[in-house]
Amino acid sequence: MTKENSEKIINSKPVIIFPYRGYENNDQCQWYFWWTVERCKEIDPRPIVMLPRDTVIRGDAASFVNDDRYETLEVVQTWSVDTCQTWLAGWGYVLDNYPEADRIIQVPGDLDYVKEDVEFYENLKNFFENTTSDIAIGDFGTGNKYSSKSLVDTYGSYALLANWFPEISQSIRSLPLHRPRSEFLNIKTEVLRELLINNRNFAYEQTLNFLIKCWDFEQAKWKYHISISPLGSLSDNKSFRDYRSCIDQIERIERMLSLLWREIKEPKKKRGITDKMFEDQYTVFFNEYDNLRTRSKGIMETARITIRALLGA
């Protein structure tokens, strides 16, 4: 490792998202969380942990709060509607309190399904050390096409993104990125600040939202250098109980994509454009939106029926 890269790693701030349900009575999740903490301490002696306040109130973080190692971390308790909003709170905390940081590295702290037969942990170390790209996304497979993560992406995010933003969809697959909703992000703080301040923020689907905002619609190319860090395979169990979670996520994705499409594609009144010409542009805009919305509803209905059948719900 060069001296330049070493300095960049030192200026990176890792942000670990504490498991929303805690790790009480889950030895594997607890082991992974503290393993992640130790890896993050290699680049920052006091990594940040975002802890949902409601998790504390429910008592699901009791083991963590009472652990002697708790004092070695910078724990930020926050109210958030979901895990993705906890990400937003963590990014804002770093931007407000560590303006000297070059990069922010976000990792989930709730993986209890890492396969033992892959080099996931070494790959994650390489992901931490990425300092060359504007945005590095940790990509992974699930090893099971019927897992909830795979089902949401296959029947939800891939299909809906192809409907609303086909150019972006093709470019994402050619990166190649298989998980456009990945929880693993390593991003330059200056890029993150621009994405958060100059664009609409969402409390969910942060990675997918960023990818859309990183696309230059006039030049039909990425605005930033995006790299993909393969992590290996994760595996979550197939269960009928995942049905509601899958549908909730797909509806959330569709809501965000349709709103972004309207925001990006809405005609803008320019000098020299008559009122009649502007009205005609709006008619085309409305018609195109109605067509895409109709197709989108069909995609969501197909997803609902298929996922229910595959999960046995």
Phi, psi and omega per residue, in radians:
M1 nan 2.310 -3.115
T2 -1.340 2.837 3.107
K3 -1.079 -0.662 -3.126
E4 -1.082 -0.808 3.138
N5 -1.120 -0.666 3.137
S6 -1.053 -0.748 3.133
E7 -1.118 -0.658 -3.141
K8 -1.170 -0.673 3.118
I9 -1.130 -0.720 3.123
I10 -1.051 -0.597 -3.119
N11 -1.519 0.160 3.056
S12 -1.571 2.473 3.096
K13 -1.976 1.940 3.090
P14 -1.386 2.447 3.096
V15 -2.180 2.042 -3.133
I16 -1.791 2.260 3.121
I17 -1.589 1.993 -3.117
F18 -1.169 2.498 -3.141
P19 -0.973 2.230 -3.098
Y20 -1.037 -0.650 3.131
R21 -1.604 0.115 -3.117
G22 1.274 -3.032 3.059
Y23 -2.204 0.415 3.074
E24 -1.026 2.250 3.098
N25 1.089 0.421 3.081
N26 -2.304 1.537 -3.035
D27 -1.094 -0.668 -3.114
Q28 -1.164 -0.757 3.122
C29 -1.134 -0.706 3.112
Q30 -1.110 -0.765 3.116
W31 -1.066 -0.806 -3.117
Y32 -1.094 -0.748 -3.122
F33 -1.011 -0.863 -3.088
W34 -1.280 -0.479 3.018
W35 -1.113 -0.749 3.101
T36 -1.079 -0.727 3.105
V37 -1.009 -0.811 -3.119
E38 -1.124 -0.668 3.106
R39 -1.144 -0.715 -3.138
C40 -1.185 -0.537 3.124
K41 -1.181 -0.285 3.085
E42 -1.234 -0.356 3.113
I43 -2.004 -0.224 3.095
D44 -2.697 2.108 -3.065
P45 -1.140 -0.331 -3.116
R46 -2.359 1.317 -3.099
P47 -1.143 2.694 -3.140
I48 -1.513 2.377 3.039
V49 -2.111 2.133 3.094
M50 -1.578 2.059 -3.044
L51 -2.021 1.975 3.107
P52 -1.032 2.270 -3.091
R53 -1.082 -0.674 -3.122
D54 -1.178 -0.478 3.053
T55 -1.120 -0.688 3.101
V56 -1.145 -0.799 -3.086
I57 -1.103 -0.668 3.120
R58 -1.221 -0.260 -3.099
G59 1.559 0.138 -3.094
D60 -1.436 -0.023 3.083
A61 -2.057 0.297 -3.062
A62 -1.047 -0.787 -3.138
S63 -1.083 -0.667 -3.129
F64 -1.202 -0.869 -3.087
V65 -1.099 -0.590 -3.107
N66 -1.544 -0.038 3.132
D67 -1.325 2.379 3.141
D68 -1.027 -0.489 -3.112
R69 -1.272 -0.260 3.127
Y70 -0.945 -0.690 -3.088
E71 -1.231 -0.247 3.130
T72 -1.511 -0.013 -3.075
L73 -2.001 2.784 3.008
E74 -1.720 1.636 -3.040
V75 -1.610 2.228 3.129
V76 -2.044 1.977 3.094
Q77 -1.542 2.347 -3.034
T78 -2.542 2.579 2.999
W79 -1.532 2.224 3.133
S80 -2.540 2.600 -3.133
V81 -1.290 -0.464 3.095
D82 -2.803 -3.108 -3.085
T83 -1.087 -0.672 -3.118
C84 -1.097 -0.608 3.100
Q85 -1.259 -0.471 3.030
T86 -1.106 -0.628 3.047
W87 -0.996 -0.867 -3.086
L88 -1.035 -0.713 3.115
A89 -1.117 -0.683 3.128
G90 -1.167 -0.746 3.110
W91 -1.079 -0.804 -3.140
G92 -1.090 -0.640 3.134
Y93 -1.092 -0.761 3.137
V94 -1.181 -0.788 -3.127
L95 -1.061 -0.637 -3.114
D96 -1.366 -0.583 -2.979
N97 -1.916 -0.258 -3.130
Y98 -2.328 1.114 -3.100
P99 -1.095 -0.309 3.140
E100 -1.437 -0.171 -3.105
A101 -1.156 2.362 3.107
D102 -1.429 -0.625 -3.051
R103 -2.476 2.746 2.995
I104 -2.102 2.230 3.133
I105 -1.973 2.009 -3.138
Q106 -1.844 2.311 3.100
V107 -2.385 2.503 3.051
P108 -1.312 2.555 3.131
G109 -1.897 0.343 -3.009
D110 -2.152 0.467 -3.123
L111 -1.450 2.012 3.061
D112 -2.090 0.377 -3.078
Y113 -2.388 0.608 3.085
V114 -1.337 2.233 3.127
K115 -1.215 2.504 -3.087
E116 -1.467 -0.218 -3.039
D117 -1.711 0.323 3.107
V118 -2.208 2.848 -3.135
E119 -1.589 0.837 -3.066
F120 -1.038 -0.786 -3.012
Y121 -1.203 -0.640 3.075
E122 -1.215 -0.669 3.100
N123 -1.108 -0.656 3.126
L124 -1.135 -0.640 3.079
K125 -1.062 -0.751 3.108
N126 -1.115 -0.636 3.101
F127 -1.105 -0.745 3.107
F128 -1.010 -0.660 -2.984
E129 -1.519 0.046 3.121
N130 -1.221 2.078 -3.141
T131 -2.232 0.083 -3.005
T132 -1.673 -0.547 -3.070
S133 -1.649 2.753 3.090
D134 -1.162 -0.736 3.128
I135 -2.388 2.160 3.029
A136 -1.951 2.254 -3.138
I137 -1.976 2.206 3.081
G138 -1.360 2.051 -3.058
D139 -1.855 2.614 -3.113
F140 -2.689 2.743 2.993
G141 -1.771 2.956 3.137
T142 -1.888 -0.312 -3.106
G143 1.294 0.001 -3.116
N144 -2.613 1.909 -3.076
K145 -1.197 -0.184 3.115
Y146 -1.804 0.146 3.069
S147 -1.233 2.775 -3.078
S148 -1.080 -0.687 3.126
K149 -1.068 -0.781 -3.128
S150 -1.170 -0.697 -3.124
L151 -1.121 -0.754 3.135
V152 -1.095 -0.740 -3.124
D153 -1.252 -0.798 -3.073
T154 -1.115 -0.853 -3.044
Y155 -1.713 -0.141 -3.129
G156 -2.021 -1.396 -2.970
S157 -1.105 -0.786 -3.132
Y158 -1.072 -0.883 -3.059
A159 -1.171 -0.756 -3.114
L160 -1.212 -0.688 3.110
L161 -1.128 -0.694 3.107
A162 -1.114 -0.538 3.126
N163 -1.292 -0.860 -3.035
W164 -1.466 -0.661 -3.084
F165 -2.382 1.279 -3.045
P166 -1.059 -0.651 -3.136
E167 -1.121 -0.751 3.130
I168 -1.154 -0.710 3.131
S169 -1.005 -0.803 3.134
Q170 -1.131 -0.696 -3.116
S171 -1.218 -0.608 3.090
I172 -1.112 -0.749 -3.130
R173 -1.204 -0.464 -3.129
S174 -1.506 -0.072 -3.130
L175 -1.043 -0.794 -0.053
P176 -1.670 2.408 3.102
L177 -2.145 2.189 -3.119
H178 -1.711 -0.357 -3.106
R179 -2.150 1.459 -3.123
P180 -1.208 -0.078 3.079
R181 -1.934 0.412 -3.060
S182 -0.991 2.503 3.103
E183 -1.521 -0.080 -3.085
F184 -1.730 1.944 -3.126
L185 -2.296 2.346 3.055
N186 -2.248 1.866 -2.923
I187 -2.356 2.502 3.048
K188 -1.123 2.389 -3.107
T189 -1.104 -0.602 -3.133
E190 -1.176 -0.600 3.088
V191 -1.249 -0.768 3.120
L192 -1.049 -0.765 -3.141
R193 -1.051 -0.747 3.131
E194 -1.134 -0.723 -3.126
L195 -1.157 -0.639 -3.098
L196 -1.382 -0.672 -3.034
I197 -1.442 -0.638 -3.015
N198 -1.687 0.100 -3.095
N199 -2.412 2.881 3.057
R200 -1.177 2.368 3.090
N201 -1.734 2.588 3.073
F202 -2.132 2.705 3.087
A203 -1.574 0.175 -3.083
Y204 -2.689 2.855 3.100
E205 0.842 0.890 -3.044
Q206 -1.103 -0.770 -3.073
T207 -1.128 -0.796 3.137
L208 -1.110 -0.695 3.088
N209 -1.069 -0.777 3.126
F210 -1.061 -0.747 -3.123
L211 -1.042 -0.715 3.124
I212 -1.170 -0.720 -3.132
K213 -1.273 -0.285 3.091
C214 -1.495 -0.002 -3.091
W215 -1.660 2.281 3.064
D216 -1.571 1.846 -3.041
F217 -1.256 -0.440 3.120
E218 -1.375 -0.712 -3.117
Q219 -1.598 -0.178 -3.116
A220 0.970 0.889 3.105
K221 -2.751 2.964 -3.141
W222 -1.287 2.458 3.077
K223 -1.336 -0.475 -3.070
Y224 -2.177 2.849 3.077
H225 -1.416 1.973 -3.132
I226 -1.901 2.233 3.091
S227 -2.109 2.744 -3.119
I228 -2.023 2.274 3.111
S229 -1.931 1.807 3.112
P230 -1.123 2.272 -3.108
L231 -1.832 -0.387 -3.070
G232 2.078 -2.484 -3.086
S233 -2.156 2.393 2.965
L234 -1.989 2.771 -3.117
S235 -2.461 2.157 2.990
D236 -2.020 2.592 -2.994
N237 -1.274 2.503 3.027
K238 -1.335 2.220 -3.131
S239 -2.644 2.477 3.104
F240 -1.081 -0.387 -3.135
R241 -1.232 -0.249 3.122
D242 -1.365 -0.179 -3.027
Y243 -0.992 -0.888 -3.108
R244 -1.087 -0.740 -3.139
S245 -1.059 -0.753 3.129
C246 -1.070 -0.820 -3.118
I247 -1.152 -0.713 3.097
D248 -1.007 -0.782 -3.098
Q249 -1.185 -0.705 -3.129
I250 -1.160 -0.721 3.092
E251 -1.108 -0.641 3.118
R252 -1.150 -0.755 3.123
I253 -1.072 -0.809 -3.105
E254 -1.107 -0.696 3.138
R255 -1.089 -0.744 -3.137
M256 -1.184 -0.793 -3.091
L257 -1.118 -0.738 -3.128
S258 -1.175 -0.653 3.116
L259 -1.171 -0.776 3.128
L260 -1.105 -0.683 3.133
W261 -1.060 -0.802 3.132
R262 -1.084 -0.731 -3.102
E263 -1.151 -0.714 -3.076
I264 -1.377 -0.684 -3.000
K265 -1.614 -0.164 -3.107
E266 -1.037 2.298 -3.127
P267 -1.054 2.482 3.103
K268 -1.949 2.319 -3.135
K269 -1.242 2.091 -3.129
K270 -1.987 2.778 3.134
R271 -1.073 2.372 3.123
G272 1.617 -0.147 3.126
I273 -1.590 2.130 3.135
T274 -1.299 2.854 3.118
D275 -1.047 -0.668 -3.140
K276 -1.149 -0.733 3.126
M277 -1.140 -0.679 -3.141
F278 -1.186 -0.660 3.093
E279 -1.124 -0.701 3.105
D280 -1.119 -0.688 3.095
Q281 -1.081 -0.691 3.129
Y282 -1.176 -0.610 3.100
T283 -1.098 -0.773 3.090
V284 -1.077 -0.746 3.123
F285 -1.038 -0.840 -3.139
F286 -1.084 -0.769 -3.110
N287 -1.113 -0.749 3.139
E288 -1.144 -0.708 3.115
Y289 -1.100 -0.768 -3.136
D290 -1.049 -0.718 3.137
N291 -1.138 -0.780 3.136
L292 -1.159 -0.654 3.139
R293 -1.140 -0.705 3.106
T294 -1.096 -0.794 3.108
R295 -1.113 -0.674 -3.125
S296 -1.086 -0.723 3.101
K297 -1.083 -0.661 3.098
G298 -1.134 -0.716 3.107
I299 -1.078 -0.750 -3.115
M300 -1.192 -0.646 3.115
E301 -1.174 -0.723 3.082
T302 -1.090 -0.738 3.127
A303 -1.066 -0.781 -3.109
R304 -1.068 -0.831 -3.111
I305 -1.154 -0.767 -3.089
T306 -1.157 -0.827 -3.104
I307 -1.124 -0.672 3.102
R308 -1.082 -0.730 -3.141
A309 -1.177 -0.737 -3.090
L310 -1.213 -0.553 3.135
L311 -1.545 -0.162 -3.136
G312 1.227 0.546 -3.091
A313 -1.416 nan nan
